[in-house]
Amino acid sequence: MATSLPDVIHNVERHQFELHTGDMLASLVYRCEADNVINLLHTEVPRPLEGRGYASALASAAIDYAAAHDLTVRPTCPFVRAYLRRHPSAVRLTEPLRGRAPRTSDSSASPP
């Protein structure tokens, strides 16, 4: 049975998207860069929450935010690159990967 995730919060002051569960925090940290680029830097999910969709929810929220604000996504985070491989419709928002699948040179980013 799938469990419902809390709503993703965009914490502008800390430059991150967040999911809070009890006293645990899952986050995706970003940096705003020149030319309307949002660089998605690092996703962190506490071990007890791993495998429950938290990282995917954070990546989805960040990409939706980028689309809504006409930003280009720079997927520095290995998890976000893996997420983009599984959701090719979002690749159109990425740079420098526009129009093609993200590079897969980081084999630790996700299982095959």
Secondary structure as UniProt FT lines:
FT   STRAND          9..11
FT   TURN            12..15
FT   STRAND          16..21
FT   TURN            22..23
FT   STRAND          24..33
FT   TURN            34..36
FT   STRAND          37..44
FT   HELIX           47..49
FT   TURN            50..51
FT   HELIX           54..68
FT   TURN            69..70
FT   STRAND          72..75
FT   HELIX           78..86
FT   HELIX           88..93
FT   TURN            98..99
FT   TURN            107..108
//
